[in-house]
């Protein structure tokens, strides 16, 4: 994919995230944020030998691959290590937001009220949006460093 195609797809994604949050549809925003976060972390993992298939790999696999392939990330890139940790934590919030309204034990109702669900899912959308921006800012610097070290 050319850089211009990637740029246009990301531009549309950002517009959709903003519109979804503004319209009160946090789950759509969460899904798009996850897609971009996963894309950038997969790229980073694959620049470090991850060999993950972007059409199949999920966020957790990207995080695991980075932790295995760049075990000294905290020492070499504290920001990157922090972002990977935040992505892992956010993935838990994302799962909770996606499932909290309906998923429950047999014969039990959801564990959160509708108001709590709306509040929690919107907070997860905002956190994901901020995290996505931070990862997108961090990613190109690290990829350029990886290319320089390979040369």
N, C-alpha and C positions, 0 to 999 in steps of 0.2 A: 504494500500500500504506500502510495506516495505521501510525503509530508503534507501536501495540500489536502488530500483526502482525509487524513487523520485530523488535521486542523479543523476541517469543516464538520466532521463527525463530533469532535469534542465541542466545537462551538454550539452545535445543535443540542448536545447533551447538557451543556451549561444552561442554555436557554430553557430547556425542559425542566431542569432541576429548579431553577428560579421560579418558573411558572407553577410547578407542582407545589412548592412550599407556599408560595403566595396564595394559591387556591385552596390550601388545606388538604393536599394529597401527599402526606409524608411518605407513604409506602412507595409511591412512584419515584420520589426523590431518592429514597434509600436504595432502591434497585439500581438506579442510574449511577449513583455514587459508588456503589459496590462494583459495578462494571468497570468504572474508570480506575478505582483503587486496585482492583485485581489486575487489570491490564498493565498498569505501571509496575506493580510488584512482580508480575510474571516476566515483564521485560527485564527487570533488574535481576531476577533469579536466573533467567536464561542467559543473560550476559555473563553470568558466573557459572555457566555449565549446567544449568537446571534441566534443560531439554524437556520442558513442560509444553504440552500441546495447548496453545491458547484457546482453541475451540472446545477443550474438554476440562482443563484445569480450573479449579475453584480457588477462592481466596485463601482458604486454609492450607491448600497445597503450596501456593506461592509462599506463604509465610514460613511453612515448614522447610521448603527448599532453601530459602534465604538463610534460615537459622542453621541448616546443615552445611551449606556451601560457604557461608561467610561467618564462621563461628566467632571471629574476633571483631565483628561489626561494631560492638560497643566501644572497643578500643580505637578502631580506625575511623569510625564515623558515628559518634554519639547521637547525632540528629537522626541518622538512618535507623539506628537501633531503637531509638525512642519512637519513631514513626511506625516501625514494624510492630512494636509492643502496642502502640495505640490502635493499629489496624486489627490486631488480635482481640483487644478489648472491645473495640467497636463492633467486631463481628458478633460478639455475644449480645450486645445491645440490639444489633440488627435482627438477630434471630428472635430475641424476645419481642421486639416490635412487630415482626411478621407473624408471630404465633400467639401472642398474648390475648388477643381478642376472642379467639375461638378454641384454641387447643387446650384441652383439659383432660383430667382423669375420667375414667368411665363413671357416669352418673353424677359428675360434678360440673359445676359451671366454671366459666373462665375465672382466673385468679385476680383479674383486674377489672375495674369498672370501665364503662365507655369513656368517661371523663379522664380517668387515669391513662387509658390506652391512647387517647388523642394527645395528651400532654407528653407521654413517654415517647410515642412514635415521632412526634414533631421534634422533640429534643434529639432523638437519634438521627433524624434527617439533617438537622442543623450541624450536629457533631460530624456526621459523615461528609457533609459539604465542606466544612472547614478542613477536615483531615484530607479529603481528596485534593483540595487546593495545595495543602502543605506537601503532600506526596508528589504532586505534579511539579511543584517548584524544586523539590529535592532531586527528583529522578534524573533530569538531563545532566546535572553536574556529575552524578555518579556514573552514568553511562559514558560520558566523555572521559572520565578518569579510567574506566575499564578499557576503553579503546586505546588510550595512551599507554597503559601498562602492557597491552597485548603487542604494541608496535615495537 
